Amino acid sequence: MGVLNVTPDSFSDGGEFLEPQAAIACGRELVAEGADLVDIGGESTRPGAEPVAAALELERVMPVLKALASERDAQFSIDTSKAAVARSALGAGASFVNDVTALRGDPDMAGVVADAGADVCLVHMKGSPRTMQDNPHYDDVVSEVRAFLEERLARAVAEGISEERIWLDPGIGFGKTLEHNLELIKRLDEIVAIGRPVVFGASRKRFLGALTGRPERERVAGTVAANVLAFQRGASMFRVHDVAENVDALRVAAATFS
Ligand code: HH2
């Protein structure tokens, strides 16, 4: 899953792809580098980010999605927690909703996903982006994330979303300290054991900076290491900014499994 942030304030690439032409070019490149799915987002979820109105989110993402979906043979996902944004994106060629609130952000979201027969990713997040890094605490982060994802999975199915369409994500960096992120990577198999495919999003994140001392743009090697470990522990999809490097690394890792 290649990341395409059409925002002024995303943590590693904010402002870079706010112009539609720049975003479309980035989307083409993600596909050329081997992304199966391009995840288009118009609202940053970085720690401290302010919410964005649906109209502005739509204004950012729709021209980009429409252009890419008309010309590229790839799948598109919409990174949003708003039902109105998801509905428009699904109507314009997206087939996947990436909801970091796990259907808690908008009461209409589950119905929109169910009606469209779309895939959905349910992400664990403690609190909201504005508050999530204010001293997060867990007794056992892996058990709590697992219980949360099991509850959200059951709720999504109860709301009419087909179980085969549901992906789960432990939400690396969403209300987690360095130790929490590392524990989740170490014991990712316990999340995989829920029985639905796991999405893993460590790309360029802060914990990699804490471990390597490097700024966002220089965290590719750290990202690759985290993804290969997550792959080994059973993750199925990898949300990344640097597609080419991660595709190579995961191809090599996958070859050792055959
Ligand atoms: N992380 C971010 C955004 N969306 N979705 C999933 N499923 N998993 C993640 O780990 C995840 C996500 C944050 O990264 P990014 O999109 O690069 O930054 P921002 O939220 O600032 O736009």
py3Dmol code that shows the C-alpha trace and the ligand (Angstrom):
import py3Dmol

protein = """\
ATOM      1  CA  MET A   1       0.000   0.000   0.000  1.00  0.00           C
ATOM      2  CA  GLY A   2       1.631   3.230  -1.193  1.00  0.00           C
ATOM      3  CA  VAL A   3       0.920   6.423   0.775  1.00  0.00           C
ATOM      4  CA  LEU A   4      -0.368   9.483  -1.072  1.00  0.00           C
ATOM      5  CA  ASN A   5      -1.003  12.355   1.341  1.00  0.00           C
ATOM      6  CA  VAL A   6      -2.792  15.297  -0.288  1.00  0.00           C
ATOM      7  CA  THR A   7      -2.328  17.451   2.813  1.00  0.00           C
ATOM      8  CA  PRO A   8      -0.326  20.484   3.933  1.00  0.00           C
ATOM      9  CA  ASP A   9       0.639  18.943   7.285  1.00  0.00           C
ATOM     10  CA  SER A  10       1.353  15.195   7.076  1.00  0.00           C
ATOM     11  CA  PHE A  11       4.297  14.299   9.262  1.00  0.00           C
ATOM     12  CA  SER A  12       6.829  13.288   6.618  1.00  0.00           C
ATOM     13  CA  ASP A  13       5.550  14.680   3.319  1.00  0.00           C
ATOM     14  CA  GLY A  14       3.117  17.469   4.298  1.00  0.00           C
ATOM     15  CA  GLY A  15       2.656  20.064   1.561  1.00  0.00           C
ATOM     16  CA  GLU A  16       4.566  18.111  -1.041  1.00  0.00           C
ATOM     17  CA  PHE A  17       1.522  16.747  -2.870  1.00  0.00           C
ATOM     18  CA  LEU A  18      -1.144  19.361  -2.129  1.00  0.00           C
ATOM     19  CA  GLU A  19      -1.153  20.450  -5.789  1.00  0.00           C
ATOM     20  CA  PRO A  20      -3.241  17.932  -7.776  1.00  0.00           C
ATOM     21  CA  GLN A  21      -0.613  17.546 -10.503  1.00  0.00           C
ATOM     22  CA  ALA A  22       2.114  16.749  -7.981  1.00  0.00           C
ATOM     23  CA  ALA A  23      -0.172  14.259  -6.222  1.00  0.00           C
ATOM     24  CA  ILE A  24      -1.153  12.565  -9.483  1.00  0.00           C
ATOM     25  CA  ALA A  25       2.513  12.240 -10.464  1.00  0.00           C
ATOM     26  CA  CYS A  26       3.289  10.737  -7.060  1.00  0.00           C
ATOM     27  CA  GLY A  27       0.417   8.243  -7.459  1.00  0.00           C
ATOM     28  CA  ARG A  28       1.728   7.173 -10.879  1.00  0.00           C
ATOM     29  CA  GLU A  29       5.150   6.649  -9.396  1.00  0.00           C
ATOM     30  CA  LEU A  30       3.824   4.569  -6.483  1.00  0.00           C
ATOM     31  CA  VAL A  31       2.092   2.258  -8.976  1.00  0.00           C
ATOM     32  CA  ALA A  32       5.177   2.086 -11.229  1.00  0.00           C
ATOM     33  CA  GLU A  33       7.273   1.127  -8.202  1.00  0.00           C
ATOM     34  CA  GLY A  34       4.982  -1.804  -7.423  1.00  0.00           C
ATOM     35  CA  ALA A  35       2.201  -0.635  -5.100  1.00  0.00           C
ATOM     36  CA  ASP A  36      -0.898  -2.837  -5.444  1.00  0.00           C
ATOM     37  CA  LEU A  37      -2.983  -0.265  -3.636  1.00  0.00           C
ATOM     38  CA  VAL A  38      -2.600   3.535  -3.443  1.00  0.00           C
ATOM     39  CA  ASP A  39      -3.909   5.027  -0.189  1.00  0.00           C
ATOM     40  CA  ILE A  40      -5.108   8.584  -0.818  1.00  0.00           C
ATOM     41  CA  GLY A  41      -5.668  10.824   2.209  1.00  0.00           C
ATOM     42  CA  GLY A  42      -6.759  14.452   2.618  1.00  0.00           C
ATOM     43  CA  GLU A  43      -6.484  14.741   6.404  1.00  0.00           C
ATOM     44  CA  SER A  44      -3.337  14.241   8.453  1.00  0.00           C
ATOM     45  CA  THR A  45      -3.541  11.955  11.475  1.00  0.00           C
ATOM     46  CA  ARG A  46      -0.114  12.862  12.807  1.00  0.00           C
ATOM     47  CA  PRO A  47       0.043  13.519  16.579  1.00  0.00           C
ATOM     48  CA  GLY A  48      -1.480  16.939  17.282  1.00  0.00           C
ATOM     49  CA  ALA A  49      -3.174  17.282  13.872  1.00  0.00           C
ATOM     50  CA  GLU A  50      -6.342  19.392  13.693  1.00  0.00           C
ATOM     51  CA  PRO A  51      -9.458  17.874  12.064  1.00  0.00           C
ATOM     52  CA  VAL A  52     -10.420  18.930   8.526  1.00  0.00           C
ATOM     53  CA  ALA A  53     -13.981  19.514   7.202  1.00  0.00           C
ATOM     54  CA  ALA A  54     -15.385  16.932   4.762  1.00  0.00           C
ATOM     55  CA  ALA A  55     -15.699  19.511   1.971  1.00  0.00           C
ATOM     56  CA  LEU A  56     -12.002  20.365   2.146  1.00  0.00           C
ATOM     57  CA  GLU A  57     -10.990  16.728   2.344  1.00  0.00           C
ATOM     58  CA  LEU A  58     -13.077  16.008  -0.775  1.00  0.00           C
ATOM     59  CA  GLU A  59     -11.607  18.998  -2.589  1.00  0.00           C
ATOM     60  CA  ARG A  60      -8.130  17.619  -1.937  1.00  0.00           C
ATOM     61  CA  VAL A  61      -8.606  13.951  -2.746  1.00  0.00           C
ATOM     62  CA  MET A  62     -11.269  13.704  -5.456  1.00  0.00           C
ATOM     63  CA  PRO A  63      -9.425  15.249  -8.439  1.00  0.00           C
ATOM     64  CA  VAL A  64      -6.423  13.067  -7.644  1.00  0.00           C
ATOM     65  CA  LEU A  65      -8.424   9.866  -7.222  1.00  0.00           C
ATOM     66  CA  LYS A  66     -10.478  10.482 -10.386  1.00  0.00           C
ATOM     67  CA  ALA A  67      -7.395  11.132 -12.508  1.00  0.00           C
ATOM     68  CA  LEU A  68      -5.481   8.103 -11.211  1.00  0.00           C
ATOM     69  CA  ALA A  69      -8.431   5.686 -11.281  1.00  0.00           C
ATOM     70  CA  SER A  70      -9.135   6.575 -14.929  1.00  0.00           C
ATOM     71  CA  GLU A  71      -5.616   5.825 -16.102  1.00  0.00           C
ATOM     72  CA  ARG A  72      -3.940   3.296 -13.817  1.00  0.00           C
ATOM     73  CA  ASP A  73      -4.685  -0.377 -13.360  1.00  0.00           C
ATOM     74  CA  ALA A  74      -4.323  -0.359  -9.578  1.00  0.00           C
ATOM     75  CA  GLN A  75      -6.558  -0.433  -6.552  1.00  0.00           C
ATOM     76  CA  PHE A  76      -7.242   2.745  -4.620  1.00  0.00           C
ATOM     77  CA  SER A  77      -7.982   3.205  -0.983  1.00  0.00           C
ATOM     78  CA  ILE A  78      -9.372   6.294   0.719  1.00  0.00           C
ATOM     79  CA  ASP A  79      -7.750   7.199   4.027  1.00  0.00           C
ATOM     80  CA  THR A  80     -10.647   8.832   5.829  1.00  0.00           C
ATOM     81  CA  SER A  81     -12.895   8.540   8.852  1.00  0.00           C
ATOM     82  CA  LYS A  82     -15.793  10.459   7.251  1.00  0.00           C
ATOM     83  CA  ALA A  83     -18.669   8.603   5.595  1.00  0.00           C
ATOM     84  CA  ALA A  84     -19.296  11.380   3.048  1.00  0.00           C
ATOM     85  CA  VAL A  85     -15.689  11.274   1.866  1.00  0.00           C
ATOM     86  CA  ALA A  86     -15.691   7.474   1.705  1.00  0.00           C
ATOM     87  CA  ARG A  87     -18.988   7.434  -0.240  1.00  0.00           C
ATOM     88  CA  SER A  88     -17.685   9.821  -2.915  1.00  0.00           C
ATOM     89  CA  ALA A  89     -14.349   8.040  -3.192  1.00  0.00           C
ATOM     90  CA  LEU A  90     -15.982   4.613  -3.533  1.00  0.00           C
ATOM     91  CA  GLY A  91     -18.184   6.070  -6.277  1.00  0.00           C
ATOM     92  CA  ALA A  92     -15.121   7.390  -8.108  1.00  0.00           C
ATOM     93  CA  GLY A  93     -13.077   4.201  -8.251  1.00  0.00           C
ATOM     94  CA  ALA A  94     -11.765   3.469  -4.761  1.00  0.00           C
ATOM     95  CA  SER A  95     -12.457  -0.036  -3.483  1.00  0.00           C
ATOM     96  CA  PHE A  96     -10.987   0.153   0.020  1.00  0.00           C
ATOM     97  CA  VAL A  97     -11.620   2.396   3.037  1.00  0.00           C
ATOM     98  CA  ASN A  98      -8.728   2.937   5.428  1.00  0.00           C
ATOM     99  CA  ASP A  99     -10.350   4.231   8.610  1.00  0.00           C
ATOM    100  CA  VAL A 100      -7.969   5.023  11.475  1.00  0.00           C
ATOM    101  CA  THR A 101     -10.950   5.349  13.821  1.00  0.00           C
ATOM    102  CA  ALA A 102     -12.093   1.774  13.055  1.00  0.00           C
ATOM    103  CA  LEU A 103     -15.655   2.987  12.246  1.00  0.00           C
ATOM    104  CA  ARG A 104     -15.938   5.030  15.459  1.00  0.00           C
ATOM    105  CA  GLY A 105     -15.492   8.437  13.779  1.00  0.00           C
ATOM    106  CA  ASP A 106     -18.772   8.571  11.857  1.00  0.00           C
ATOM    107  CA  PRO A 107     -21.942   6.578  12.596  1.00  0.00           C
ATOM    108  CA  ASP A 108     -22.669   6.276   8.854  1.00  0.00           C
ATOM    109  CA  MET A 109     -19.302   4.818   7.879  1.00  0.00           C
ATOM    110  CA  ALA A 110     -20.122   1.130   8.414  1.00  0.00           C
ATOM    111  CA  GLY A 111     -23.246   1.448   6.244  1.00  0.00           C
ATOM    112  CA  VAL A 112     -21.324   3.155   3.436  1.00  0.00           C
ATOM    113  CA  VAL A 113     -18.693   0.390   3.411  1.00  0.00           C
ATOM    114  CA  ALA A 114     -21.332  -2.367   3.633  1.00  0.00           C
ATOM    115  CA  ASP A 115     -23.492  -0.920   0.831  1.00  0.00           C
ATOM    116  CA  ALA A 116     -20.507  -0.555  -1.500  1.00  0.00           C
ATOM    117  CA  GLY A 117     -19.170  -4.039  -0.718  1.00  0.00           C
ATOM    118  CA  ALA A 118     -15.808  -2.355  -0.148  1.00  0.00           C
ATOM    119  CA  ASP A 119     -12.806  -3.588   1.786  1.00  0.00           C
ATOM    120  CA  VAL A 120     -12.087  -1.777   5.041  1.00  0.00           C
ATOM    121  CA  CYS A 121      -9.101  -1.481   7.344  1.00  0.00           C
ATOM    122  CA  LEU A 122      -9.875  -1.102  11.054  1.00  0.00           C
ATOM    123  CA  VAL A 123      -7.011   0.599  12.897  1.00  0.00           C
ATOM    124  CA  HIS A 124      -6.316   0.672  16.625  1.00  0.00           C
ATOM    125  CA  MET A 125      -5.898   4.199  17.986  1.00  0.00           C
ATOM    126  CA  LYS A 126      -5.961   5.320  21.625  1.00  0.00           C
ATOM    127  CA  GLY A 127      -7.738   8.693  21.823  1.00  0.00           C
ATOM    128  CA  SER A 128      -7.701  11.047  18.842  1.00  0.00           C
ATOM    129  CA  PRO A 129      -4.756  12.336  16.797  1.00  0.00           C
ATOM    130  CA  ARG A 130      -4.821  15.550  18.842  1.00  0.00           C
ATOM    131  CA  THR A 131      -4.360  13.740  22.145  1.00  0.00           C
ATOM    132  CA  MET A 132      -3.078  10.254  21.400  1.00  0.00           C
ATOM    133  CA  GLN A 133       0.559  10.839  22.308  1.00  0.00           C
ATOM    134  CA  ASP A 134      -0.265  12.438  25.711  1.00  0.00           C
ATOM    135  CA  ASN A 135       1.304   9.797  27.888  1.00  0.00           C
ATOM    136  CA  PRO A 136      -0.436   6.679  26.539  1.00  0.00           C
ATOM    137  CA  HIS A 137      -0.711   3.832  29.058  1.00  0.00           C
ATOM    138  CA  TYR A 138      -1.556   0.126  28.692  1.00  0.00           C
ATOM    139  CA  ASP A 139      -1.241  -2.753  31.153  1.00  0.00           C
ATOM    140  CA  ASP A 140      -0.436  -5.017  28.206  1.00  0.00           C
ATOM    141  CA  VAL A 141      -0.485  -3.205  24.885  1.00  0.00           C
ATOM    142  CA  VAL A 142      -0.765  -6.326  22.710  1.00  0.00           C
ATOM    143  CA  SER A 143      -3.719  -7.805  24.635  1.00  0.00           C
ATOM    144  CA  GLU A 144      -5.510  -4.458  24.662  1.00  0.00           C
ATOM    145  CA  VAL A 145      -4.987  -3.852  20.940  1.00  0.00           C
ATOM    146  CA  ARG A 146      -6.101  -7.405  20.204  1.00  0.00           C
ATOM    147  CA  ALA A 147      -9.270  -7.068  22.307  1.00  0.00           C
ATOM    148  CA  PHE A 148     -10.073  -3.740  20.659  1.00  0.00           C
ATOM    149  CA  LEU A 149      -9.641  -5.139  17.137  1.00  0.00           C
ATOM    150  CA  GLU A 150     -11.760  -8.204  17.972  1.00  0.00           C
ATOM    151  CA  GLU A 151     -14.530  -5.947  19.270  1.00  0.00           C
ATOM    152  CA  ARG A 152     -14.388  -3.668  16.196  1.00  0.00           C
ATOM    153  CA  LEU A 153     -14.337  -6.679  13.860  1.00  0.00           C
ATOM    154  CA  ALA A 154     -17.471  -8.103  15.512  1.00  0.00           C
ATOM    155  CA  ARG A 155     -19.170  -4.711  15.359  1.00  0.00           C
ATOM    156  CA  ALA A 156     -18.324  -4.242  11.673  1.00  0.00           C
ATOM    157  CA  VAL A 157     -19.750  -7.662  10.831  1.00  0.00           C
ATOM    158  CA  ALA A 158     -22.865  -6.892  12.898  1.00  0.00           C
ATOM    159  CA  GLU A 159     -23.293  -3.709  10.856  1.00  0.00           C
ATOM    160  CA  GLY A 160     -23.341  -5.681   7.616  1.00  0.00           C
ATOM    161  CA  ILE A 161     -19.725  -5.624   6.416  1.00  0.00           C
ATOM    162  CA  SER A 162     -18.656  -8.981   5.071  1.00  0.00           C
ATOM    163  CA  GLU A 163     -15.927 -10.490   7.259  1.00  0.00           C
ATOM    164  CA  GLU A 164     -13.809 -11.374   4.200  1.00  0.00           C
ATOM    165  CA  ARG A 165     -13.541  -7.656   3.436  1.00  0.00           C
ATOM    166  CA  ILE A 166     -12.069  -6.665   6.795  1.00  0.00           C
ATOM    167  CA  TRP A 167      -8.390  -5.956   7.452  1.00  0.00           C
ATOM    168  CA  LEU A 168      -6.938  -5.185  10.881  1.00  0.00           C
ATOM    169  CA  ASP A 169      -4.114  -2.803  11.832  1.00  0.00           C
ATOM    170  CA  PRO A 170      -2.466  -2.452  15.280  1.00  0.00           C
ATOM    171  CA  GLY A 171      -1.930   1.272  14.610  1.00  0.00           C
ATOM    172  CA  ILE A 172       1.801   1.736  15.038  1.00  0.00           C
ATOM    173  CA  GLY A 173       2.334   5.229  16.514  1.00  0.00           C
ATOM    174  CA  PHE A 174      -1.361   5.848  17.226  1.00  0.00           C
ATOM    175  CA  GLY A 175      -1.269   6.444  20.990  1.00  0.00           C
ATOM    176  CA  LYS A 176       1.872   4.343  21.570  1.00  0.00           C
ATOM    177  CA  THR A 177       5.306   4.932  23.050  1.00  0.00           C
ATOM    178  CA  LEU A 178       8.483   3.493  21.560  1.00  0.00           C
ATOM    179  CA  GLU A 179       8.169   0.485  23.899  1.00  0.00           C
ATOM    180  CA  HIS A 180       4.538  -0.082  22.906  1.00  0.00           C
ATOM    181  CA  ASN A 181       5.431  -0.057  19.194  1.00  0.00           C
ATOM    182  CA  LEU A 182       8.302  -2.494  19.743  1.00  0.00           C
ATOM    183  CA  GLU A 183       6.129  -4.837  21.804  1.00  0.00           C
ATOM    184  CA  LEU A 184       3.495  -4.833  19.064  1.00  0.00           C
ATOM    185  CA  ILE A 185       6.107  -5.714  16.443  1.00  0.00           C
ATOM    186  CA  LYS A 186       7.634  -8.436  18.655  1.00  0.00           C
ATOM    187  CA  ARG A 187       4.236 -10.037  19.282  1.00  0.00           C
ATOM    188  CA  LEU A 188       2.490  -9.204  16.003  1.00  0.00           C
ATOM    189  CA  ASP A 189       1.639 -12.897  15.609  1.00  0.00           C
ATOM    190  CA  GLU A 190      -0.916 -12.408  18.422  1.00  0.00           C
ATOM    191  CA  ILE A 191      -2.733  -9.829  16.269  1.00  0.00           C
ATOM    192  CA  VAL A 192      -2.449 -12.051  13.185  1.00  0.00           C
ATOM    193  CA  ALA A 193      -4.026 -14.864  15.256  1.00  0.00           C
ATOM    194  CA  ILE A 194      -7.349 -12.974  15.266  1.00  0.00           C
ATOM    195  CA  GLY A 195      -7.728 -14.466  11.812  1.00  0.00           C
ATOM    196  CA  ARG A 196      -8.037 -11.483   9.498  1.00  0.00           C
ATOM    197  CA  PRO A 197      -5.173 -10.121   7.347  1.00  0.00           C
ATOM    198  CA  VAL A 198      -3.041  -7.532   9.120  1.00  0.00           C
ATOM    199  CA  VAL A 199      -1.996  -4.149   7.716  1.00  0.00           C
ATOM    200  CA  PHE A 200       1.223  -2.743   9.165  1.00  0.00           C
ATOM    201  CA  GLY A 201       2.085   0.968   8.994  1.00  0.00           C
ATOM    202  CA  ALA A 202       5.512   1.832  10.371  1.00  0.00           C
ATOM    203  CA  SER A 203       6.734   3.904   7.417  1.00  0.00           C
ATOM    204  CA  ARG A 204       9.093   6.735   8.489  1.00  0.00           C
ATOM    205  CA  LYS A 205       7.410   6.916  11.894  1.00  0.00           C
ATOM    206  CA  ARG A 206       8.763   8.635  14.980  1.00  0.00           C
ATOM    207  CA  PHE A 207       9.814   5.461  16.804  1.00  0.00           C
ATOM    208  CA  LEU A 208      12.214   4.745  13.932  1.00  0.00           C
ATOM    209  CA  GLY A 209      13.693   8.210  14.441  1.00  0.00           C
ATOM    210  CA  ALA A 210      14.071   7.502  18.158  1.00  0.00           C
ATOM    211  CA  LEU A 211      15.967   4.291  17.395  1.00  0.00           C
ATOM    212  CA  THR A 212      18.168   5.578  14.561  1.00  0.00           C
ATOM    213  CA  GLY A 213      18.486   9.308  15.274  1.00  0.00           C
ATOM    214  CA  ARG A 214      17.398  10.027  11.690  1.00  0.00           C
ATOM    215  CA  PRO A 215      14.858  12.551  10.311  1.00  0.00           C
ATOM    216  CA  GLU A 216      11.713  11.322   8.467  1.00  0.00           C
ATOM    217  CA  ARG A 217      13.272  11.198   4.990  1.00  0.00           C
ATOM    218  CA  GLU A 218      16.177   9.037   6.159  1.00  0.00           C
ATOM    219  CA  ARG A 219      14.113   6.318   7.804  1.00  0.00           C
ATOM    220  CA  VAL A 220      13.811   4.007   4.786  1.00  0.00           C
ATOM    221  CA  ALA A 221      16.219   1.385   6.132  1.00  0.00           C
ATOM    222  CA  GLY A 222      14.479   1.450   9.501  1.00  0.00           C
ATOM    223  CA  THR A 223      11.110   1.100   7.766  1.00  0.00           C
ATOM    224  CA  VAL A 224      12.360  -1.850   5.711  1.00  0.00           C
ATOM    225  CA  ALA A 225      13.639  -3.610   8.851  1.00  0.00           C
ATOM    226  CA  ALA A 226      10.308  -3.150  10.639  1.00  0.00           C
ATOM    227  CA  ASN A 227       8.348  -4.371   7.603  1.00  0.00           C
ATOM    228  CA  VAL A 228      10.466  -7.479   7.102  1.00  0.00           C
ATOM    229  CA  LEU A 229      10.013  -8.396  10.776  1.00  0.00           C
ATOM    230  CA  ALA A 230       6.279  -7.745  10.541  1.00  0.00           C
ATOM    231  CA  PHE A 231       6.109  -9.877   7.393  1.00  0.00           C
ATOM    232  CA  GLN A 232       7.876 -12.715   9.188  1.00  0.00           C
ATOM    233  CA  ARG A 233       5.302 -12.492  11.977  1.00  0.00           C
ATOM    234  CA  GLY A 234       2.425 -12.703   9.512  1.00  0.00           C
ATOM    235  CA  ALA A 235       1.488  -9.189   8.342  1.00  0.00           C
ATOM    236  CA  SER A 236      -0.112  -9.105   4.882  1.00  0.00           C
ATOM    237  CA  MET A 237      -0.078  -5.477   3.780  1.00  0.00           C
ATOM    238  CA  PHE A 238       2.549  -2.773   4.330  1.00  0.00           C
ATOM    239  CA  ARG A 239       1.633   0.902   4.205  1.00  0.00           C
ATOM    240  CA  VAL A 240       4.731   2.755   2.942  1.00  0.00           C
ATOM    241  CA  HIS A 241       5.920   6.021   1.429  1.00  0.00           C
ATOM    242  CA  ASP A 242       8.989   4.425  -0.206  1.00  0.00           C
ATOM    243  CA  VAL A 243       7.472   1.673  -2.314  1.00  0.00           C
ATOM    244  CA  ALA A 244      10.442   0.484  -4.414  1.00  0.00           C
ATOM    245  CA  GLU A 245      12.724  -0.237  -1.454  1.00  0.00           C
ATOM    246  CA  ASN A 246      10.024  -2.019   0.523  1.00  0.00           C
ATOM    247  CA  VAL A 247       8.873  -4.101  -2.456  1.00  0.00           C
ATOM    248  CA  ASP A 248      12.448  -5.338  -2.984  1.00  0.00           C
ATOM    249  CA  ALA A 249      12.914  -6.148   0.688  1.00  0.00           C
ATOM    250  CA  LEU A 250       9.590  -7.948   0.961  1.00  0.00           C
ATOM    251  CA  ARG A 251      10.249  -9.938  -2.247  1.00  0.00           C
ATOM    252  CA  VAL A 252      13.497 -11.189  -0.754  1.00  0.00           C
ATOM    253  CA  ALA A 253      11.803 -11.971   2.563  1.00  0.00           C
ATOM    254  CA  ALA A 254       8.902 -13.725   0.799  1.00  0.00           C
ATOM    255  CA  ALA A 255      11.300 -15.885  -1.234  1.00  0.00           C
ATOM    256  CA  THR A 256      12.540 -17.485   1.978  1.00  0.00           C
ATOM    257  CA  PHE A 257       8.996 -18.657   2.740  1.00  0.00           C
ATOM    258  CA  SER A 258       8.507 -20.692  -0.440  1.00  0.00           C
TER     259      SER A 258
END
"""
ligand_1 = """\
22
HH2
N -0.585 5.726 9.598
C -0.853 6.968 9.169
C -2.008 7.230 8.423
N -2.859 6.245 8.082
N -3.455 3.954 8.121
C -3.211 2.694 8.517
N -4.039 1.702 8.164
N -2.113 2.390 9.290
C -1.229 3.344 9.678
O -0.250 3.009 10.397
C -1.443 4.695 9.257
C -2.599 4.975 8.474
C 0.089 8.076 9.491
O 1.044 8.249 8.483
P 0.997 9.306 7.265
O -0.174 9.076 6.373
O 2.296 9.252 6.574
O 0.911 10.707 7.954
P -0.298 11.687 8.244
O -1.311 10.965 9.048
O 0.378 12.813 9.003
O -0.863 12.133 6.923
"""
view = py3Dmol.view(width=600, height=400)
view.addModel(protein, "pdb")
view.setStyle({"model": 0}, {"cartoon": {"style": "trace"}})
view.addModel(ligand_1, "xyz")
view.setStyle({"model": 1}, {"stick": {}})
view.zoomTo()
view.show()
